[in-house]
């Protein structure tokens, strides 16, 4: 079995979050979804587990963070081109998120933007020209 990452995120409105994550390229795995949770598959090894806040709290020994007030993590998403970075950021904004919460990063060999999901969780799509970055 490959190593996998399941990013568990508390959400205020599960239906709105499902629409948002579908808009940025995820598909819903119905087998692991119900009225309290949605399993949103990003890739063969990465899944976003969207949990209603009440349900999330049953797994968390501490109070929920307020992602619009403080950032506990940044979720970086690799993309295959600059155009894909732009496309996912624009899709996020059109689906109820907020684009470019910080300045775009353009180092020539590395290009990145940022967006928030409807709950304020921060994502950083990025593209890197590996040959230019490593000198290969």
N, C-alpha and C positions, 0 to 999 in steps of 0.2 A: 504494500500500500504506500503511495507517495505521501510525503509530509504535506499536511494541509493546514490552512489558516481559516478559522471561523471567527469573524469579527462580530461580536455581539453588541448591538446598539439599541438603547432605549429610544422609543419614538412616541410622540404624542398622538399622532393620527396614522394608524397602520395602513389604511387604504391610500392615503396621500403619499405615504412613504413608499408603498409598493409601486405606485405610478411613477414616482421620482426615480427609483432604482431601475425600473424597466426602461425609462427614458435615457439613462446613462449606459445602458447595455447589459444589464443583468436579466436573467430569466428566473421566474419563480419555480421552485421545486415544491410541487403540491404535496409530496409525500411527507415533508417536514414543515408544513404550514397549516395554520388553523386560525381561529378568530383572535388569538393572542400573539401569534408569531408568524413571520414569513421568512422562508429560507430563500434568499436571493443570490443566485449563483453568478459570480463574476467570471470565473474560469474553472478549469478542472481541479484546481487546488485552493481556490479562494472563494469563500461564501460569506455574505453579510447576513447575519441572523438579526432580523428586525423584531424586537420584542416590545409589546406595549409596556409603558412605564411600570404599571402595577405588576406585570408578569416578570419583567426584568428585576424588579426589586426582590422577588423571591429567591434570586440567585446571588444578590449583592449584600454583603454584610454591613455596608456603609450607605449613607444617603446618596441619592443620585446627584451627579454633577449637573450644573447648568451650562451646557456647551456654548451658549451665547454670552456667558459672563466670563468663562475661563476655558482655556484649551488644555486638555489632558493628553491629547495625541494628535498627530497629523497623519492622515492616511494617504500615502503616495501611491499613485497608479501609473505604471509604465504604459506608454503608448508607442505605436510604431512610426509616428511622424508628427511634425509640428501641426499639420492639418488635423490630425486626430486629437491632439491636445486642445486645439481651438474648438473642434466639434463637440467633444464631451463637455467642455466648459459652457458652451452656448446651450447645449441640451439641458444641462443642469439648471441654468438660469430660466429657461423656458418651462421647466417642469416644477417650478416652485422653489428652487434654490436661489442662491445669490452668487454671482460670478465675480471673480477678481477681488477677493477680500484683501489682497495685498498686491503689490506691483508685480507685473509679469517678470519672469527671470529669463534673460536671453544672453547666454554666454557664447553663442555661436555653436558650440558642440552640444550644448544643453539648453533646452527650452522648457519652461514650466509656467503654469498658471495655477489658480486656486479657485475653489468654490465651496460653498456650504450646502448641506442638504437642508430640508425643511426644518430640522431640529437644531441646526447650527453645528453639526459635525463637519470638520474641515477636511477636504480632500485636495490633493496636489497632483494633478495629472502632469506627467513629464515625458519628454523624449530626449534621448541622448544618442549622439553619433559615437558609438563605442570605439570605432577606429580612430576618430579624431581625439577622443578623450584619453585613449591609452597609447596613442602614437603607433598603433599597429598598421 
